[in-house]
Amino acid sequence: MLSYNSSDFVDIPIFIKQLRKNKNLSQERLGRKVGVTGKTISAYETGNICPSIDVFFKIIFVCDYALDIKENIYKTPKKLTIPLSKW
């Protein structure tokens, strides 16, 4: 289970890779589920490119991760705060 404190800054490439591996998805399969190629997922995971915000949220949704942005919008045991300045 991924767990972050509200003060944590998240390394997006590592976070995407952890989400994918926790769901036992290949890069190709995750890519198909979110509408990009496996090579694009690989590029996200290596930090060569950054996913658009809509693709990022699709990845989070496909991987069943609850996202908490700033004001604790979703209160679940699995939380993540991403400083929007990173985007």
N, C-alpha and C positions, 0 to 999 in steps of 0.2 A: 504494500500500500504506500502510495506517495503521500508525504505529509510535509507541509511547510508552515512556518509561523508567519503572522501578518507582516513582520518586519523583514522577512526574507526577500531577496531579489532572486529571480529565477533565471537560469540560463536556458533560454528557449530551445536551442538545439538539443540539449541534454534532456530537458523536460519532455519534448516530443518523442524522443527515442525511448525514454522510460515508460511513457504512456503506451506506446506501441508494443513494447516487449511485455508489459504487464498484461496486455490483452492477447498475447501470443499471435500477433499479426505480423506478416511479412511487410516489407516496405511496399511491395506491389499491391498487396491486398488492402492495406490502409489507403494507399493512393486511389484505388478503385472506389473505395467507400466514400472518399471525400472529393472525388472528381479531379484528381491529378495523377500523374504517373508515379511509378515507384522511384524513378530517377529524381523526381521533384522532391519526394519524401526524403530521399538520401541527401539531397542538397539542403533541405531544412535541417536535418540532423547533424550535418557537418558545419552548418553555419554559413554555407556559401550563399544562400538566399534566405530571406525571411518570409514566412507565409503571410498572405494577406490576412486581415483580421477575420474575414468570413471563413477562410480555410482553417485558420487556427481554432475558431470556435467549433467548426465541424469535427476537427480532430478530437477536441475535448469531448464533444457529444458522443462520437463513435466509441471513444474509449471509456465512456461512463464516468467521467470525472466532473465533480461539482466544483464550480468556480466561484470564488468569493472576491469581488472587486471592491476595494475600499470600505464600503459600508456594510459588510456582512449580508449581502443580498440573499445568498443561499446559506443556510446554516445546516451543515452536515459534518460528519467526522472528517470528510475529505475536503479540505479547503486549500485555496491558493490565492495569494494576492499578487498581482502583477502591477508594478508601478507603470502607469500609462506613459510616463516619459520615455520608457524603453522603446515605444513604438514611434 
